[in-house]
Amino acid sequence: MAGLVIAALVIAPIAALFWQAVQGSDGLWSHLGRNVLPHALGQTAILMTGVGVLVAGIGTSMAWLVTAYDFRGRRVLEWALLLPLAVPTYIVAYAYLDLLHPLGPVQSAIRTVLGYDSPRQFRLPDIRSMPGAIVLLSLVLYPYVYLPTRAMFMTQAANLVEVARTLGTSRRHIFWRVAVPLARPAIAVGISLALMETLNDIGASEFLGVRSLTISVYTTWVTRSDLPGAAQIALAMIVLVVALVSLERWARRHQRYSISAQRARTFAPAPLRGGAALAAFGLGFLPVLFGFIVPATFLAVEAWKRFQFAGLSDRLLIEARNSFVISAAATVAVLLCGLVLAYGARAFPQRAMLAAQRVSTLGYAMPGTVLALGVLIATASLDRLIDRTAQEWFGLSTGLLLMGSGVALGYAYLARFLAISVGSIEAGLARIPRSFDQAARTLGQGVTGTLWHVHLPLSKAAIAAAGLLVFVDCMKELSATLLLRPLNFETLATHLYGEAARGTYEEAALAALAIVAVGILPVVLLARVGRKP
């Protein structure tokens, strides 16, 4: 029963979104169809196409480089290539906007070397553009392709490569004819995840001047106060997400991949020496340099300058506390709900529980802005009901009880990140043999006793990993936080967004650096897990 309630909580914002869209005023959809959607869809399509191509190229080539070749520094690159995941897209955009500003350090240094005095004489192409957005988003999102593709390359049997070599195929052609076709499922999944993150992005797109569907939802809702119009654009985004997932599954509908676990030998890398080794390391270091080291170093320098000038402001400490409290509370709720769903599906594997578990993962596929809009509609309706009931019964007005207390924001975190908790805990429980459940039952333990005495102790590592991932995602989440936070409630992410929108980049450096520092934690976890095939 609890699992069905949790699934209903996840599906409620989506249902509310459909209901609100249907309530739109006459002629509204035709106006959006003529003036808003064509441009927003075009911008979104170009952005997603560019990001998809780049993340596939960077992620797959880097995965092959550290898997197929052995050179000095390869083991460092294996985990360092994951570091851009620690930097949210809006922070990378924020850092490079200041770095590459016409009056910023990079262009100023170039003009000094070339002997120019002002930006009118020489300036680089503006980073606020579609190409700039594609490149910067790709530098952050390529690990979504790199991680699963590298795992796939590591588990490919050496005999397949050896057969190709005996047939006269060069190592370069083995990559295109053997490795990439076998790794296509991993590449497709990685690209899909990267594109969903691109669709979810609101900060980087707005900073870089790209009017995507996400930005259109935000401006239609907040700037124009047009909730039905925002809901209708959000429905277009849902259709796009469904089409994206369906296309990925259709592309590999007839493909099956299997390797004999008993006879297969893992792929052995070819050694590189001298200049070839140096070139390989340099090539692998470039994504790390521009995706993590440059923005992180910039943030550290700017944060130190700001700290020397004004120290740690009370405002920043309050925002850090707000971020920690709301993220920790949401993480506890997400873990409890995830445990109920994962263990419920194991203990009671009926269709209803399995369906509830699948429904609970829908929120993660939804862009944060779309989900936040659905949560707003659902919680605002409930707020009105509570207020009306309190006035009738007690003569008191409760106002925006859910929206004003942060419950709506926590609800959005729960719906969005529940899939992470369910997936991680389910994987941990799957490692526990069913015989343990049967042994506990013969010793007199019920379902709850078996969970408490057997499954929780044995799956605590998986639960802790899920908690870490959820907590960091809550700390970094911008879209839902920006739209659902209570009045006078700021987090590190919303503080950074506000300062960057005003152009006062130095004020947000400390907040950005704190978010990056927290974001490194799951990267360390992923690096440890990724050491084994």
SEFI-425023 format. One record per residue (C-alpha): x, y, z; residue in three letters. Coordinates in Angstrom, 3 decimals. Layout:
<rs>
east; north; up; residuo
X; Y; Z; ALA
...
</rs>
This chain:
<rs>
east; north; up; residuo
0.000; 0.000; 0.000; MET
2.826; 2.392; 0.890; ALA
4.472; 1.735; -2.472; GLY
1.274; 2.660; -4.311; LEU
1.017; 5.899; -2.311; VAL
4.600; 6.822; -3.207; ILE
3.945; 6.077; -6.887; ALA
0.845; 8.278; -6.708; ALA
2.942; 11.110; -5.251; LEU
5.303; 10.865; -8.224; VAL
2.550; 10.759; -10.824; ILE
0.496; 13.576; -9.227; ALA
2.601; 16.496; -10.619; PRO
2.411; 15.039; -14.129; ILE
-1.365; 14.630; -13.853; ALA
-1.679; 18.186; -12.489; ALA
0.344; 19.469; -15.416; LEU
-2.017; 17.849; -17.911; PHE
-5.036; 19.203; -16.040; TRP
-3.678; 22.752; -16.015; GLN
-2.771; 22.613; -19.701; ALA
-6.327; 21.616; -20.570; VAL
-7.625; 24.677; -18.680; GLN
-5.783; 27.052; -21.038; GLY
-7.632; 30.111; -22.320; SER
-9.020; 30.281; -25.844; ASP
-6.455; 31.001; -28.515; GLY
-3.508; 30.566; -26.142; LEU
-2.133; 27.442; -27.776; TRP
-2.349; 28.980; -31.248; SER
-0.364; 31.990; -29.991; HIS
2.291; 29.736; -28.482; LEU
2.348; 27.642; -31.618; GLY
2.972; 30.684; -33.820; ARG
5.319; 32.790; -31.709; ASN
7.008; 30.714; -28.995; VAL
7.258; 27.018; -29.792; LEU
8.824; 27.127; -33.287; PRO
11.824; 29.185; -32.152; HIS
12.176; 27.323; -28.844; ALA
11.900; 23.913; -30.531; LEU
14.444; 24.916; -33.167; GLY
16.912; 26.177; -30.568; GLN
16.414; 23.072; -28.440; THR
16.848; 20.734; -31.415; ALA
20.086; 22.431; -32.507; ILE
21.428; 22.425; -28.942; LEU
20.604; 18.767; -28.338; MET
21.955; 17.657; -31.709; THR
25.245; 19.470; -31.162; GLY
25.627; 18.233; -27.597; VAL
24.721; 14.673; -28.612; GLY
27.367; 14.565; -31.344; VAL
30.085; 16.106; -29.160; LEU
29.474; 14.017; -26.035; VAL
29.394; 10.857; -28.157; ALA
32.704; 11.779; -29.794; GLY
34.499; 12.887; -26.636; ILE
33.116; 10.201; -24.325; GLY
33.656; 7.274; -26.700; THR
37.139; 8.329; -27.814; SER
38.296; 8.944; -24.228; MET
36.897; 5.583; -23.120; ALA
38.776; 3.842; -25.945; TRP
41.975; 5.762; -25.234; LEU
42.242; 4.681; -21.585; VAL
41.054; 1.137; -22.331; THR
42.902; 0.206; -25.532; ALA
46.274; 1.820; -24.753; TYR
48.656; 1.743; -21.807; ASP
50.785; 4.832; -21.218; PHE
52.181; 6.870; -18.354; ARG
49.351; 8.715; -16.631; GLY
46.595; 6.440; -17.929; ARG
45.431; 5.458; -14.437; ARG
45.169; 9.131; -13.495; VAL
43.092; 9.875; -16.583; LEU
40.731; 6.970; -15.854; GLU
39.270; 8.804; -12.837; TRP
40.198; 12.376; -13.813; ALA
37.968; 12.167; -16.891; LEU
35.008; 11.917; -14.491; LEU
35.802; 15.225; -12.756; LEU
33.641; 17.449; -15.023; PRO
30.610; 15.726; -13.477; LEU
31.420; 17.644; -10.289; ALA
30.785; 20.988; -12.019; VAL
27.121; 21.763; -12.805; PRO
26.499; 23.164; -16.265; THR
25.413; 26.560; -14.962; TYR
28.693; 26.911; -13.018; ILE
30.794; 26.135; -16.101; VAL
28.838; 28.753; -18.048; ALA
29.232; 31.220; -15.169; TYR
33.015; 30.668; -15.020; ALA
33.677; 30.887; -18.759; TYR
31.482; 33.956; -19.180; LEU
33.824; 35.844; -16.864; ASP
36.995; 34.202; -18.172; LEU
36.202; 34.902; -21.842; LEU
34.572; 38.290; -21.363; HIS
36.011; 40.964; -23.699; PRO
37.498; 42.627; -20.606; LEU
38.300; 39.323; -18.895; GLY
41.732; 37.823; -18.235; PRO
41.975; 35.629; -21.355; VAL
41.147; 38.257; -23.970; GLN
43.102; 40.937; -22.100; SER
46.191; 38.710; -22.109; ALA
45.804; 37.957; -25.823; ILE
45.492; 41.668; -26.668; ARG
48.591; 42.430; -24.586; THR
50.617; 39.809; -26.463; VAL
49.354; 41.035; -29.862; LEU
49.858; 44.702; -28.985; GLY
46.201; 45.805; -29.021; TYR
44.783; 48.308; -26.557; ASP
41.007; 47.756; -26.521; SER
38.308; 45.195; -27.401; PRO
37.408; 47.308; -30.420; ARG
40.729; 46.360; -32.027; GLN
40.565; 42.648; -31.198; PHE
38.052; 40.358; -29.524; ARG
37.266; 36.654; -29.661; LEU
33.857; 35.370; -30.827; PRO
31.208; 35.841; -28.164; ASP
30.779; 32.838; -25.883; ILE
27.086; 33.823; -25.537; ARG
26.009; 31.857; -28.588; SER
24.688; 28.500; -29.670; MET
28.187; 27.103; -30.500; PRO
29.424; 28.315; -27.118; GLY
26.520; 26.594; -25.327; ALA
27.086; 23.330; -27.234; ILE
30.802; 23.229; -26.436; VAL
30.451; 24.141; -22.755; LEU
27.597; 21.714; -22.101; LEU
29.506; 18.942; -23.879; SER
32.606; 19.538; -21.745; LEU
30.519; 18.848; -18.649; VAL
28.229; 16.068; -19.901; LEU
30.607; 13.789; -21.841; TYR
31.252; 11.598; -18.703; PRO
27.706; 10.270; -19.097; TYR
28.966; 8.549; -22.259; VAL
32.519; 7.915; -21.046; TYR
31.574; 5.944; -17.930; LEU
29.279; 3.237; -19.397; PRO
31.259; 3.017; -22.641; THR
34.537; 2.450; -20.800; ARG
32.853; -0.267; -18.732; ALA
31.653; -1.889; -21.954; MET
35.113; -1.712; -23.536; PHE
36.686; -3.248; -20.419; MET
34.371; -6.252; -20.544; THR
34.773; -6.927; -24.262; GLN
36.465; -10.252; -24.883; ALA
40.083; -10.147; -26.063; ALA
39.450; -12.990; -28.518; ASN
37.149; -10.750; -30.579; LEU
39.967; -8.242; -31.012; VAL
42.492; -10.983; -31.732; GLU
40.283; -12.454; -34.445; VAL
39.989; -9.026; -36.026; ALA
43.779; -8.588; -35.903; ARG
44.366; -11.983; -37.557; THR
42.075; -10.846; -40.363; LEU
44.390; -7.907; -41.011; GLY
42.342; -5.205; -39.276; THR
44.371; -2.342; -37.835; SER
43.782; -1.134; -34.297; ARG
42.128; 2.012; -35.623; ARG
39.664; -0.015; -37.699; HIS
39.032; -2.371; -34.742; ILE
37.680; 0.656; -32.912; PHE
35.133; 1.412; -35.655; TRP
34.271; -2.140; -36.763; ARG
34.376; -4.111; -33.493; VAL
34.518; -1.965; -30.362; ALA
31.979; 0.751; -31.227; VAL
29.281; -1.618; -32.605; PRO
29.553; -3.776; -29.476; LEU
29.442; -0.723; -27.201; ALA
26.501; 0.879; -29.017; ARG
23.983; 0.201; -26.189; PRO
26.226; 1.934; -23.648; ALA
26.855; 4.855; -25.994; ILE
23.127; 5.237; -26.688; ALA
22.255; 5.220; -22.977; VAL
25.013; 7.753; -22.217; GLY
23.855; 10.091; -24.990; ILE
20.257; 9.849; -23.770; SER
21.288; 10.816; -20.233; LEU
23.372; 13.729; -21.521; ALA
20.502; 14.982; -23.684; LEU
18.072; 14.785; -20.772; MET
20.487; 16.862; -18.698; GLU
20.702; 19.317; -21.596; THR
16.927; 19.556; -21.728; LEU
16.834; 20.048; -17.945; ASN
19.400; 22.870; -17.995; ASP
18.130; 26.367; -17.288; ILE
21.098; 28.326; -15.944; GLY
23.684; 27.700; -18.654; ALA
21.195; 28.150; -21.495; SER
19.975; 31.467; -20.128; GLU
23.492; 32.739; -19.373; PHE
24.620; 31.832; -22.901; LEU
21.639; 33.333; -24.700; GLY
19.982; 30.119; -25.907; VAL
16.201; 30.241; -25.661; ARG
15.391; 26.567; -25.190; SER
12.058; 25.028; -24.237; LEU
13.114; 25.092; -20.585; THR
13.731; 28.846; -20.706; ILE
10.399; 29.322; -22.461; SER
8.587; 27.491; -19.660; VAL
10.307; 29.646; -17.050; TYR
9.696; 32.987; -18.753; THR
6.100; 32.139; -19.689; THR
5.362; 31.207; -16.081; TRP
7.381; 33.770; -14.102; VAL
7.732; 36.758; -16.434; THR
4.335; 36.619; -18.162; ARG
2.396; 35.043; -15.249; SER
0.868; 32.617; -17.747; ASP
0.584; 29.280; -15.920; LEU
-1.579; 27.471; -18.529; PRO
0.825; 28.539; -21.282; GLY
3.814; 27.282; -19.310; ALA
1.990; 23.980; -18.717; ALA
1.340; 23.587; -22.436; GLN
4.995; 24.198; -23.300; ILE
5.915; 21.710; -20.580; ALA
3.711; 19.127; -22.295; LEU
5.742; 19.673; -25.456; ALA
8.871; 18.916; -23.416; MET
7.300; 15.719; -22.084; ILE
6.568; 14.635; -25.660; VAL
10.209; 15.368; -26.524; LEU
11.479; 13.277; -23.587; VAL
9.213; 10.360; -24.509; VAL
10.354; 10.612; -28.136; ALA
13.990; 10.660; -27.026; LEU
13.648; 7.531; -24.880; VAL
11.590; 5.757; -27.551; SER
14.124; 6.606; -30.261; LEU
16.983; 5.248; -28.168; GLU
15.146; 1.968; -27.571; ARG
13.982; 1.701; -31.188; TRP
17.553; 2.172; -32.446; ALA
18.680; -0.984; -30.672; ARG
15.457; -3.010; -30.733; ARG
16.957; -5.901; -32.720; HIS
20.383; -5.901; -31.050; GLN
21.441; -8.514; -28.504; ARG
24.876; -8.652; -26.910; TYR
26.360; -11.508; -24.920; SER
29.834; -12.712; -23.990; ILE
30.825; -16.018; -22.468; SER
31.835; -15.284; -18.910; ALA
33.768; -18.550; -18.560; GLN
36.108; -18.357; -21.556; ARG
36.334; -14.647; -22.346; ALA
39.539; -12.790; -21.470; ARG
39.350; -9.092; -20.773; THR
40.745; -6.655; -23.289; PHE
44.508; -6.023; -22.824; ALA
45.721; -2.471; -23.632; PRO
48.561; -1.937; -26.095; ALA
51.635; -0.211; -24.555; PRO
52.684; 3.231; -25.837; LEU
56.114; 4.775; -25.367; ARG
57.831; 8.074; -26.012; GLY
56.044; 10.693; -28.069; GLY
53.003; 8.485; -28.648; ALA
52.500; 8.106; -24.897; ALA
52.898; 11.851; -24.348; LEU
50.424; 12.633; -27.134; ALA
47.906; 10.150; -25.725; ALA
48.121; 11.690; -22.264; PHE
47.825; 15.204; -23.671; GLY
44.771; 14.253; -25.705; LEU
43.080; 12.678; -22.695; GLY
43.984; 15.632; -20.481; PHE
42.256; 18.238; -22.671; LEU
38.645; 17.451; -21.587; PRO
39.762; 17.432; -17.951; VAL
41.582; 20.733; -18.401; LEU
38.705; 22.645; -19.989; PHE
35.852; 20.770; -18.305; GLY
37.151; 20.918; -14.726; PHE
40.591; 22.387; -14.043; ILE
40.097; 25.764; -15.759; VAL
36.668; 26.565; -14.220; PRO
37.612; 25.129; -10.813; ALA
40.866; 27.101; -10.711; THR
39.057; 30.267; -11.749; PHE
36.492; 29.758; -9.000; LEU
39.201; 29.091; -6.412; ALA
41.093; 32.269; -7.346; VAL
37.973; 34.437; -7.393; GLU
36.718; 32.914; -4.145; ALA
40.063; 33.634; -2.454; TRP
39.974; 37.238; -3.665; LYS
36.445; 37.639; -2.378; ARG
37.338; 36.031; 0.956; PHE
40.351; 38.310; 1.430; GLN
38.230; 41.352; 0.619; PHE
35.079; 40.638; 2.636; ALA
35.464; 37.284; 4.363; GLY
32.552; 34.886; 4.684; LEU
29.310; 36.845; 4.714; SER
26.478; 35.859; 7.048; ASP
24.253; 35.651; 3.998; ARG
26.432; 32.986; 2.407; LEU
26.516; 30.959; 5.624; LEU
22.715; 31.108; 5.832; ILE
22.427; 29.968; 2.210; GLU
24.857; 27.107; 2.842; ALA
22.765; 26.089; 5.864; ARG
19.566; 26.274; 3.800; ASN
21.138; 24.119; 1.082; SER
22.311; 21.529; 3.594; PHE
19.057; 21.345; 5.557; VAL
16.702; 21.040; 2.573; ILE
19.036; 18.593; 0.789; SER
19.514; 16.428; 3.898; ALA
15.770; 16.340; 4.647; ALA
14.959; 15.459; 1.040; ALA
17.668; 12.775; 1.006; THR
16.216; 11.071; 4.076; VAL
12.738; 11.107; 2.521; ALA
14.030; 9.834; -0.823; VAL
15.975; 6.997; 0.834; LEU
12.988; 5.906; 2.938; LEU
10.655; 5.906; -0.059; CYS
13.253; 4.175; -2.217; GLY
13.725; 1.489; 0.437; LEU
9.971; 0.910; 0.655; VAL
9.672; 0.504; -3.110; LEU
12.817; -1.599; -3.643; ALA
12.172; -3.919; -0.693; TYR
8.445; -4.058; -1.397; GLY
9.118; -5.282; -4.933; ALA
11.466; -7.946; -3.512; ARG
9.188; -9.114; -0.684; ALA
5.907; -8.842; -2.627; PHE
6.724; -9.280; -6.339; PRO
3.169; -8.740; -7.535; GLN
2.297; -6.680; -10.586; ARG
1.061; -3.756; -8.498; ALA
4.369; -3.361; -6.639; MET
6.453; -3.771; -9.776; LEU
4.282; -1.196; -11.567; ALA
4.608; 1.204; -8.615; ALA
8.380; 0.800; -8.723; GLN
8.486; 1.631; -12.425; ARG
6.165; 4.618; -12.075; VAL
8.377; 6.014; -9.303; SER
11.249; 6.434; -11.764; THR
9.302; 8.717; -14.126; LEU
10.325; 11.867; -12.280; GLY
14.001; 11.457; -13.139; TYR
13.200; 11.542; -16.843; ALA
11.320; 14.819; -16.416; MET
13.210; 18.113; -16.730; PRO
13.334; 19.915; -13.377; GLY
11.392; 22.904; -14.695; THR
8.549; 20.722; -15.954; VAL
8.380; 18.742; -12.716; LEU
8.496; 21.939; -10.644; ALA
5.557; 23.312; -12.623; LEU
3.528; 20.167; -11.922; GLY
4.452; 20.276; -8.218; VAL
3.418; 23.936; -8.047; LEU
-0.008; 23.192; -9.514; ILE
-0.580; 20.191; -7.216; ALA
0.654; 21.799; -3.985; THR
-1.053; 25.135; -4.685; ALA
-4.372; 23.328; -5.114; SER
-3.803; 21.449; -1.863; LEU
-2.807; 24.699; -0.129; ASP
-6.085; 26.285; -1.200; ARG
-8.030; 23.266; 0.053; LEU
-6.266; 23.335; 3.443; ILE
-6.793; 27.084; 3.785; ASP
-10.481; 26.855; 2.890; ARG
-10.995; 23.969; 5.337; THR
-9.174; 25.802; 8.151; ALA
-11.289; 28.913; 7.607; GLN
-14.525; 26.929; 7.669; GLU
-13.654; 24.868; 10.742; TRP
-11.450; 27.163; 12.832; PHE
-11.835; 30.612; 11.281; GLY
-8.096; 30.745; 10.572; LEU
-6.202; 31.212; 7.322; SER
-3.196; 28.925; 6.789; THR
-2.037; 30.726; 3.634; GLY
0.501; 28.945; 1.460; LEU
1.337; 26.306; 4.023; LEU
3.111; 23.864; 1.702; LEU
4.648; 26.374; -0.664; MET
5.782; 28.736; 2.092; GLY
7.370; 26.064; 4.308; SER
9.580; 24.417; 1.686; GLY
7.501; 21.233; 1.598; VAL
6.798; 21.784; -2.110; ALA
10.534; 22.036; -2.841; LEU
11.249; 18.855; -0.889; GLY
8.393; 17.167; -2.748; TYR
9.993; 18.134; -6.077; ALA
13.339; 16.689; -4.946; TYR
11.575; 13.480; -3.901; LEU
9.778; 13.051; -7.218; ALA
12.861; 13.918; -9.270; ARG
15.537; 11.861; -7.522; PHE
13.558; 8.866; -6.274; LEU
14.765; 6.835; -9.272; ALA
18.376; 7.114; -8.034; ILE
17.414; 5.736; -4.630; SER
15.265; 2.927; -5.997; VAL
17.876; 1.848; -8.544; GLY
20.821; 1.876; -6.115; SER
18.978; 0.120; -3.276; ILE
17.483; -2.435; -5.672; GLU
20.980; -3.227; -6.963; ALA
22.201; -3.662; -3.385; GLY
19.304; -5.957; -2.475; LEU
19.823; -8.009; -5.651; ALA
23.233; -9.089; -4.323; ARG
21.612; -10.743; -1.291; ILE
20.610; -14.374; -2.032; PRO
16.952; -15.254; -1.627; ARG
18.029; -18.070; 0.699; SER
18.817; -15.433; 3.336; PHE
15.153; -14.341; 3.310; ASP
14.007; -17.932; 3.665; GLN
16.450; -18.596; 6.518; ALA
15.230; -15.493; 8.363; ALA
11.619; -16.609; 7.954; ARG
12.380; -20.068; 9.383; THR
13.914; -18.326; 12.422; LEU
10.650; -16.510; 13.044; GLY
11.351; -13.154; 11.417; GLN
8.596; -11.434; 9.478; GLY
8.979; -9.105; 6.513; VAL
9.969; -6.141; 8.686; THR
12.301; -8.212; 10.874; GLY
14.059; -9.651; 7.815; THR
14.563; -6.130; 6.462; LEU
15.925; -4.823; 9.769; TRP
18.196; -7.740; 10.686; HIS
19.296; -9.009; 7.268; VAL
18.845; -6.617; 4.366; HIS
19.735; -3.292; 5.964; LEU
23.104; -4.483; 7.358; PRO
24.039; -6.196; 4.088; LEU
22.947; -3.332; 1.801; SER
24.131; -0.374; 3.884; LYS
26.894; 0.412; 1.364; ALA
24.356; 0.680; -1.477; ALA
22.045; 2.809; 0.668; ILE
24.931; 5.107; 1.652; ALA
25.978; 5.475; -1.999; ALA
22.393; 6.286; -2.994; ALA
22.179; 8.843; -0.196; GLY
25.383; 10.528; -1.327; LEU
24.231; 10.773; -4.938; LEU
20.806; 12.121; -3.987; VAL
22.236; 14.660; -1.521; PHE
24.682; 16.068; -4.062; VAL
22.014; 16.216; -6.779; ASP
19.747; 18.144; -4.405; CYS
22.576; 20.567; -3.600; MET
23.211; 21.198; -7.309; LYS
19.594; 21.295; -8.507; GLU
18.765; 24.730; -9.864; LEU
15.584; 24.496; -11.953; SER
13.195; 23.196; -9.291; ALA
14.867; 25.199; -6.508; THR
14.645; 28.421; -8.477; LEU
10.933; 27.999; -9.107; LEU
9.685; 26.465; -5.834; LEU
11.801; 27.989; -3.061; ARG
9.845; 29.911; -0.402; PRO
10.149; 33.690; -0.138; LEU
13.480; 34.878; 1.283; ASN
14.842; 31.332; 1.068; PHE
18.037; 31.180; -0.962; GLU
20.392; 28.262; -1.549; THR
23.931; 28.257; -2.911; LEU
22.587; 27.423; -6.389; ALA
19.981; 30.194; -6.459; THR
22.477; 32.687; -5.006; HIS
24.899; 31.894; -7.825; LEU
22.136; 32.187; -10.424; TYR
21.055; 35.569; -9.119; GLY
24.558; 37.040; -9.011; GLU
25.422; 35.721; -12.474; ALA
22.160; 37.095; -13.898; ALA
23.132; 40.510; -12.512; ARG
26.684; 40.205; -13.882; GLY
28.320; 40.371; -10.426; THR
30.346; 37.195; -10.918; TYR
32.822; 37.786; -8.106; GLU
29.993; 37.732; -5.537; GLU
29.052; 34.146; -6.416; ALA
32.522; 32.565; -6.572; ALA
32.412; 31.193; -3.014; LEU
28.978; 29.636; -3.541; ALA
30.061; 28.098; -6.856; ALA
33.243; 26.680; -5.323; LEU
31.253; 25.138; -2.457; ALA
28.905; 23.413; -4.922; ILE
31.869; 22.065; -6.917; VAL
33.538; 20.789; -3.733; ALA
30.389; 18.896; -2.775; VAL
30.025; 17.612; -6.341; GLY
33.427; 15.926; -6.185; ILE
32.127; 13.400; -3.623; LEU
30.059; 11.247; -6.028; PRO
32.856; 11.483; -8.596; VAL
35.190; 9.851; -6.075; VAL
32.560; 7.159; -5.523; LEU
32.148; 6.564; -9.258; LEU
35.921; 6.428; -9.715; ALA
36.232; 3.742; -7.045; ARG
33.397; 1.704; -8.540; VAL
34.806; 2.109; -12.065; GLY
38.167; 0.561; -11.226; ARG
36.672; -2.896; -11.670; LYS
35.052; -4.042; -14.917; PRO
</rs>
